[in-house]
Amino acid sequence: MFCFLCQRILHGRHAVTASQSHKVLYVSQNDPSSLVGVSASLTLRCISSSSKKQSFTVSYLKKKCGLSSESALTAAKYVQFATSDRADTVIAFFKNHGFSEPQISRLIKRRPVVLLYDVEKTLSPKLEFLRSKGTSSPDLIKILSDNPAIFGSSLEKQIVPSFNCLSNLLKSDEKIIHAVKRYPRLLCYDLNAILLPNIDLLLDNGVPECRIVTTLHSLPSTLIRSPIQFKNMIEETKEMGLIPSRPMFMVALSAMSSMSKSTWKKKFEVFKKYGWSEKEALEAFRRYPMFIKVSEDKFLLTMDFLVNKMGFRSSIFAKRPRILMMSLDKKIVPRGLFALDLLSKGIIKRVNLQALLETSDNLFIEKFVNRFKAEESELLKLYQEKLNLSKNWKIG
């Protein structure tokens, strides 16, 4: 903190104090500028002290914590220290509990003030609590590295009550830890004020309890919204034709909760680039809501290959949106190129989309390789070539 001067100034030859414990300074009535000189001197001294602290902190964050120069400067806005004793103890604590140097660096970058926490009073109790609930060391490290804010939350007032609330819903510590792993910030919310009202909203709209619990277990971030915002999301999902009592409703709600409205609108604009109407885009969402999470680049690359290279109509994929979630380099491209070669050789007459992309690897080999006994070994070699080629595939 910068030093501060003069809580009160009295005119004439009156006392000017920085605090009750500071030495009294006298200011001449004829030379009030004398106070300015003292103030400037003390301020410069404080700035110099703060600058040294910042310099020491930045150097420590870079050398001992592995932060880049930019990250260290940013972190130093939130934490500064003149000696490394406390910080050294904190880092030793994490290393002793199995955190790797990259994990410690990530943790400190996310919450630099953790370097000033008391190991015995603040850090250890929270780590031991989670361990007592059956959290494995790898899971524990992942949870705390992803959300070091847990260390700044009260164990008695925040973490334990949140864990107990989740216990009433998920019924087992194992499921709670799985949910927290999926969304490490889960324990840092007031679940009575957010989670429980949202669950009531879902129940009131006819969503079966079992599906709510499943979502809490696998996609808990879906349910962590302000009740007002969550109510609007429920209404919007219903307006798109999804029925609360059916399985896809909660999947759609999860997909919607993962992006802002501006991102949602932008996605629909991208879909239109390949000829999808608004109706077709909504149909695709209703059929397989998670496809909406495909990045714009991935969508465009996939459609470019399937439409421009393979010759399929774009509207087909509004009815089969799951295909757009498939790996481009491991599945779509190698199988597609292989099928095109079979067509060019006259081995097959047409490509069945379902057989091409919606089958397991074993079934695909059975349908496109093993059935042609005379060319079997040659075709298998050809398919392997396409797999290797697709690793560096670029759509032209």
N, C-alpha and C positions, 0 to 999 in steps of 0.2 A: 504493500500500500504506500502511496505517496505520503510524505509527512504533511501535516496541515498546521497552519499558523493562525493564531488569533481567533479565539472563539468570541472575544469581545474586545473592542478598542474604545478606550475612554479618552476624551479630548484633553488637551493640555498635557501636563506632566502626570499622566495617569498610567496605570499598569496595562500592559498588553500581554496576554497570556496565550500559550499554545495549549496548555492543559493545566490541571491543578498541580501537577508535579514538576512542570517546567520552571526554569529560572525566569524571574520577572525582568522584562525589558522596559526601559524608559525611552520615551520619544519626546524629543524637544519640541516645544510649541513653535519655536522659530525655525525648526528644521524637520518637518514631517517626513521629508524624503529619507531620513535615517531609517525609518521603518521599512521603506521599500528596499533599501540595501540589505537589511537583515533578512527580510522575507525572501529576496532573490537568492541570497547566499544559502539559506536553508533549503529552498526549493531545488537549487542546483545540486546540493549535496544529496537530496532525496532522489532526484532524477538519476544521478550518478550511481547511487546504491541500487536503484531499481534496474538500471541498465546492466549493471554487473550481474545481478540476479538472473536477468533474462538471458544474457550471454552464457552464463554458466549452465542454465537450464537447457538452452538450445543445444549446447555442446554435449551435455549428458544424454539428451534424447536421441541425438544422432549416434554417438559412440556406444552407449550402453543399451539403448533400446532399439536400435536399428531403424529409426525413422529417417526419412529423406529430409533434406534441408527445408523444403516447403512444408512438410508435415510437422517438423520440429518447431518451425516458426509459428504455425497455427496452434499447435498444442501449448506453446509457451504463453499464449494469450489467456489460457485457462489455469495454468499452474506454473508457479515459479518457486525456486528454492535456492538458497545460498550454499547449502551443504548437501551431500548425497546420502547421508546416513539412513534416513527414512526410506528413500527411494531404493537404496541397495537392499534393505530388508524386505521390501515388497517384491522386488525381482527375485530374490533368493527364495521367498515363499512360493512364488509361482513355479520356479524351476524344481523345487522340492516336491511339488505336487504334479509333476509330469508335463507342464506346459513347455512346448518347444519355443525357441527364440522367435520364429515367425509368429507364433500364436501370442506370445507376450507382446511383441511389437504391434500386432493387430489390436490387442486389447487396450494398450496404452494410447494408441492412435485414436481409438474410439472414445476413451474416457481417461484423459491424461491425469485428472485429479486423483485417480486411484493410487498414484505414486505417493500421495500424502496420507493415505489411510493407515490406521493402526492395524497391524496384522492380527494381533490377539483379540482386539475388541470388535473390529469391523469385518475383516476379510475371512478369518478362519471360521467363525460361527456359521456364516452363510454357506460356505463350502461344505462344512460338516453336516449341516442340516440336509442339503441335497444328497450328500453321500449316504446319510442315514435312511433315505427313502429308496435306496437301491440303485441310485444313479451310478453307472459304470464310469471309470476314469475317462475314457474317450468321450462319452456323452457329456460328462461334467465339464470337461475342457471346452467342448464345442459350445455348450450353452453359455458359459461364462465369457468365452472369447467373442461370441456373437452378440452378447448383451451384458457388458460389464456394468450397466446401470443397476443390475441386481445388487452389486456391492454397495451402492448408494441408497438402497431401500432398507427400511427398518425390518428386521427379521420378525419381531413380535407384532408390529402393527400392519405390515404389508405382506411379507412373503408367506408367513404361516397362515394367516386368514385366507389368502388367495389359494394356497395349496389345499386347505380344508374345503373351500368352496368347490374346487375342481374334484375333490374326492367324493363329494356328495353326488356329483354328476357322472363321473367316469368310473367310480367304484374301485379303482385299483391304482396303486402307486405307479405301476409299470405303464399304464395308459397315460397317466398324468405326465410322467417324464417324456413319453413319446410326443405328447402334445406340446410340451415346453420346448422340446428339441425342434419341433416344426416351427414354433413361434416363440423364441426365447423371451420376448417382452411380455409374455402372457402373465407372469407372476408379478409384474410391476403395475398392473391395472387394478382399479377398484372394481372387482368383478360383480359385486352386489349392485353397483350403480350402472354397469354397462352390460355385462354378460347376461345376468338373470332377466332384466327387462326385455332383452332381445330374444331370449328363449321363449318368454311369454308371448311376444309378438308372433313368433313362428307357430306356436301351438294354437293361438287364436285364429291363425289363417289356415289351419288344417294340416300343418306339416307334422308327420308322425314323429314321436319322441325319439324313436330308434335312429332316425336319419339325422336328427339334430345332434345326438350324442356321437354318431359316426363322424359328422363334420367337425365337431369340437375336438375329436381325437386326431383326425387326419389333416384338417385345414382350419385350425382354430382362429386364424386371423380374420376369417370370414365373419365371425360373430363379434369381433371387437370393433364396433363402430358406435357412435352416439346413437341412442335409441331413435332420435328424430331422423337422422340420416338413414338408419337401418330400415325404418318404416317406409321411407321413400324408395329404397332399393327393392323392398318386397313388392311394393305396388308396381314399380317399373318392370320387374320380372314377370309379374302376372299379366301386365299389359302386352308383353311380347308373346303371350300365348302359352306360357309355362304354367302348369297346374301344381299348386303347393303339395298336394297329396302324392304326387308322382316323384320317382327318384331323381329325375333330371332337374327338378326345381332347385335343390340345394347345390347341385353342381353349377347351375347357371348363376346362382347367387354368389358362389365362390369366385367364379370367373369375373363377374361384374365388379366385385369388391377389390379385385386385384389391379384395377386401373381407374384413372380419372375419366370424367365425361369427355374431356377434350381428346384424350387418347382413344376412347371408344369411337368418337366421331371420325377421327383420323383413320382408324382401321377400316371403317365402312367406305371411306373415300378410296382407300387402296383397293378394296374388293371390287369397286366399280371400274377400276382400271382394266380389269379382266372381264368386263361385261356382266358382272353380277348386278342384278337389280336389288333394290332395298328388300324386296320380298324374298329373294333367293338368299341374301345374306342372313336375314332373320331365320329362314328355314334351316340354314346351316348351323346357326347358333342353337336353335331348338333341338336339332338332332344330336349335336355333340358340342356343348357349350365351351369346353376347354380349348377348342381350336382357336377361339378368339385371342388366346394368349400367344399365338405364333407371331414372331416378329415380322415387321413389314418386309424386311429384306428376305427372310426365309419364305414368306408367302409368294413374293414376286419371283424368286429364283425357282421355287417348286412349280408354280404355274407356268413359268416360261418353258421349263423342261417338258412338263406334261402336255401343254397345249401346242407350243411351237415346235418342239422336237419330236414328241410322240404323236401329235395330231389329235388328241382328245379334245372334246368340246369343254369349255370352261364350266358350263352349267352343271356338268356331271358331278363336279366336286362340291357343289352346294348341297348335293344329296349324299355325298360321301366325304364329309369334312375331316373325318378321322385320318384320311390319307395325308392331309396337309400337316399333320403332326409327326409323320414318319421321318426317319433320318434320310436326308438327301443323298449323302455319300455312301451310306451303308446299305441302303435298300432301294430307294427310288431310282437313282441313276444307274447303278450296276445292273439291276433287273431290266430297266428300260432299254439300255444300250444292248444288252444281251438279246432281248426280244426283237429289237430292230434288226440285229444280225440274222436271227432265225427267219425273220420275214424276208430279208434280202436274199437268203439262200433258198427260199422256198420251202423250208422245213415246216413252217406254220403258215396258215393262210390269214389269220387275224389274231389280234391280241385281246384276250378277255381281261378286263381291268381287275376283277375280283381275283382271278387266278394269279395275275401278275403281282399284285401288291398286298392283297388281303389274306395271304396265306403264310404259314410258318416257313422257315428256311427249308426244312425237310420236305414239306409238301411241294414247295416250289421246285426243288431239284427233281422230285418225283414226276411232276407234271411237265417240266420243260427240258429235262436231261435224260432221266432213266427210261422214259417211254420210247425214246429213239435209240434202240439198241445198237444199230449199226454205227451211229456217230457218237455214242455215249461218252467215250473217253475224250474225244475231240471237243465235244460241247462243254464238258466239265472244265477242260483247260481254257476254253474261250470264256466261260463264265468267271473263272478266277482272274483272267486278264481284265475283265470289266470291273471286277471288284478293286483291283489294284489301280486301274485308271481313274476310278471315281474318287479316290482319296484326294486327288489334286484337281478335281473337276471344277471348272469355271464355266458358267453359262455365258455363251457368246452373244 
